[in-house]
Amino acid sequence: MTALRKLPWDLLIVLALAGLPFVPGLFDSVDRFLRLPFGSEMTTLFIMAVLALGLHVVVGYTGVLQLGVAAFFGIGAYVTGILTVPSLPFHMSFPVSLVAATLFAAFVGLLLAAPTLRLRGDYLALVTLGFGEVTKFALKNMEAITNGTKGLNPIPAPKLPEFTGASGDWGTDFRYFYFLTLGVLFVVLLVLRNLEKSRLGRAWIALREDELAATCMGLNTGRLKLAAFGLGAGIAGLAGCLYATKLGNTADPNAYGFNRSVTILCCLILGGLGNRTGVLLGVFLIVGFDNILAPAMDKRMQAARGPGAEVIDYETLSFWKLMAFGLALVLVMRFRPEGLLPSSRVKRELHPDETLPESAADPVTGA
Amino acid sequence: MGVPLFAEAANIYTQSLVNGLTAGSLIALIALGYTMVYGIVELINFAHGDVFMLGTFFAFTVLAALGITGAATATASGGAIVLGIALMLLLTPLFCAGLNLGIDRLVYKPLRRAPKLAPLVSAIGVSFCLMNLGMFWNGIMPEDGKKVPSASGRNFPALLTTPVVRDRMVDAGLCDEVGNVLEGSLAKSVLGDSGGLRFTVKDLLVILVTVPLMLALTMFVKFSSVGKAMRATAQNPTAAQLMGINVDRVIGLTFLLGGALAGFGSVVAALTLYTTIDYQLGFQQGLYAFTAAVLGGIGNIPGAVLGALVIGFVQSFGSVLVGEKWTSAMVFVILIVMLVFRPTGLLGSRTREKV
């Protein structure tokens, strides 16, 4: 069991997914079965996994509740849009916009975190929530730059480097974006894996376990939180860049609101806080349900009703996704607060009575 | 030349003052629910705004049962309108109070001893569930016999601007045909002499409902024995329990009261503030209310009212001075700035985090 636990499951999953497009005919038959472009939907799923890992750095490692991750996602998407669309004067290439989106989102993250770090838990959560909403309204209202609710488009697809001599249509063949996003996901997982074992990562976890004790041990909690916020925001911005490039436009600013932030938080909590493999599992379950399972089921149900049948929105599975996510959050918190695949530390923290039976009884109520 | 300009400006500001006051009183009704619950169980009840939202749908259903929704609103008789408003004001608070108590008993109560993150995340989950229910509720109620798309907004019957109400108002000498305050009326003398100022029957309803409610709540918390128990529980639940206070009952009562206030708020807001209602209403209004609660010092009852009035004024003056589309962003900037520089709020006292 412990030997199995030690395997780098997150990296193995990514490698297995990288192998899928090489299985002949697999994606075609899955497309036919699900009646949607499976490869393209998987790409979106990988992007959301990168976004979730950005949130994971803040919530999973330092234990600070961040309710505005979608803002950094949106900032990444819009930086990419501004730098690449033909209607604005920059016309940068994809790699430049990728780096710029990441750095700018990280910079904004630092800017937000620097003055708010001394706030305690739930107040900090509120600041991030407020910041998320402000960002959404700002994106909507600064029409001269962001084009309001219409968003920026078209964002050109990336070009393969000259020396490969290859060219391809990124729009029709899903494999370009599939491997690009999976590659980014792999790199992010690898970086976080190493970071977790580093001095910084261990300090973050100490901070999460007990802030007061961490301070007493001489850790600069302010600087640690700042680093986590910056890195998390940067990764979210990176995901935003991928999202906008894949979509070909920046989407409506409403795509970067509270709902997105909570859906991603839901992935982390369902999968297991503090564990990268758990985050991946959460993303596969939540985003997979949202983007793949529910639409596929709906199409099947609609086909079963017959071609002329009226579509009643609340008789579809997609309609009930908020309910499904909400129930998932409530039930996980009630019955398995450490998530499906918990990190061993978080699990022990949430079930103190199982490891320390002598201190289980509360001195006041005896419960 | 300068004088008319200033007179004009003064009028705009007085109008903003009136608008801010009514918007703020409505926000206060919801903010009180947040702040009371936080004061007692230290939980940011994210679902509270959505209880408010479901309240508007419940109120709509009451009107639908009376048959005065849709096209029938304009021809509704005076008696039907009075009955409708009375029934809404009676039943909706009951519904919201019951819902809020049910959520507490079902979801939050088992998590009282869990780490603080658990009830907070559960509250977000409940909020999502209620939003989905609101969507469903909207979808199953037809409008004039036709199906409404679940996620889109629907018109709330504008009972207060129907011809029959306007005629009665004019007959009673309260306002003229376009809803302006009459020259020489009581409202006019209170508000001062600035021509064209609008203080309509809607504003009147808001004040008539919110002010007595807030006074009653303050009296209840200050002077009744149950109110004393609530304050004791907020200060120290363990000590309160040792003094023989049934803490669970007090918490349940807090949720009931908060829900009922949200219920009153939803009826009044639907009648006065909104033209359409949809499932996202609770999130929006909830965030404002919640900002108000934080602004005043979360857990502090007069603070919530003060914070709500500030938010109301930011909205009304902001839309005059900066532009309406930026008011929401301004509210959240204020929230952030407030939390950074004075996280305990305007009236809150500094509390040490329990280790």
Contacts between the chains, C-beta under 8 A, distances in Angstrom:
chain1	res1	chain2	res2	distance
A	65	B	117	6.5
A	65	B	120	7.1
A	115	B	340	5.0
A	116	B	336	7.5
A	116	B	339	7.1
A	116	B	340	5.7
A	119	B	339	6.1
A	119	B	340	7.3
A	119	B	343	5.7
A	120	B	343	7.7
A	120	B	353	5.3
A	121	B	116	6.7
A	121	B	117	8.0
A	122	B	44	5.8
A	122	B	116	7.1
A	122	B	120	6.7
A	123	B	294	7.9
A	123	B	339	5.3
A	123	B	343	5.2
A	125	B	44	7.9
A	125	B	120	7.5
A	126	B	44	7.5
A	126	B	290	7.9
A	126	B	294	6.5
A	126	B	335	6.9
A	126	B	339	6.3
A	127	B	335	7.6
A	127	B	336	5.3
A	127	B	339	5.3
A	127	B	340	7.3
A	129	B	287	7.8
A	130	B	291	7.4
A	130	B	332	4.0
A	130	B	333	7.7
A	130	B	335	4.4
A	130	B	336	4.9
A	130	B	339	7.8
A	131	B	332	7.5
A	131	B	336	6.3
A	133	B	287	6.8
A	133	B	328	7.0
A	133	B	329	7.5
A	133	B	332	4.8
A	134	B	329	5.0
A	134	B	332	4.7
A	134	B	333	5.9
A	134	B	336	7.4
A	137	B	325	7.6
A	137	B	326	7.3
A	137	B	328	5.4
A	137	B	329	3.9
A	137	B	332	7.7
A	138	B	329	6.2
A	140	B	325	7.5
A	141	B	325	5.1
A	141	B	326	6.2
A	141	B	329	7.1
A	212	B	355	5.8
A	258	B	283	6.9
A	262	B	124	5.7
A	262	B	128	7.0
A	265	B	121	7.6
A	265	B	124	7.6
A	266	B	125	8.0
A	269	B	121	6.0
A	312	B	139	7.9
A	312	B	147	7.7
A	313	B	139	6.1
A	313	B	149	6.5
A	313	B	150	4.9
A	313	B	151	7.3
A	314	B	135	7.4
A	314	B	136	5.2
A	314	B	139	4.7
A	314	B	140	7.2
A	314	B	150	5.7
A	319	B	132	7.7
A	319	B	135	7.2
A	319	B	136	7.6
A	319	B	150	6.9
A	320	B	132	6.2
A	321	B	132	7.8
A	322	B	128	4.6
A	322	B	129	7.1
A	322	B	131	5.3
A	322	B	132	3.9
A	322	B	135	7.6
A	323	B	128	7.0
A	323	B	129	5.2
A	323	B	132	3.9
A	323	B	133	7.4
A	325	B	125	7.4
A	325	B	128	5.4
A	326	B	124	7.8
A	326	B	125	4.2
A	326	B	126	6.4
A	326	B	127	7.0
A	326	B	128	3.1
A	326	B	129	3.7
A	326	B	130	7.9
A	326	B	131	7.9
A	326	B	132	6.9
A	327	B	125	6.8
A	327	B	129	6.2
A	328	B	125	7.2
A	329	B	121	5.5
A	329	B	122	6.4
A	329	B	124	6.2
A	329	B	125	3.0
A	329	B	128	7.1
A	330	B	107	5.8
A	330	B	122	5.0
A	330	B	125	4.1
A	330	B	126	6.3
A	330	B	129	7.3
A	333	B	111	6.6
A	333	B	114	7.4
A	333	B	118	4.6
A	333	B	119	7.6
A	333	B	121	5.3
A	333	B	122	4.6
A	333	B	125	7.1
A	334	B	107	7.6
A	334	B	110	6.0
A	334	B	111	6.9
A	334	B	122	7.2
A	337	B	114	6.6
A	337	B	115	7.6
A	337	B	118	5.4
A	349	B	115	7.9
A	350	B	115	6.8
A	362	B	113	7.8
A	364	B	238	5.4
A	364	B	241	7.7
A	365	B	241	7.8
A	367	B	113	7.9
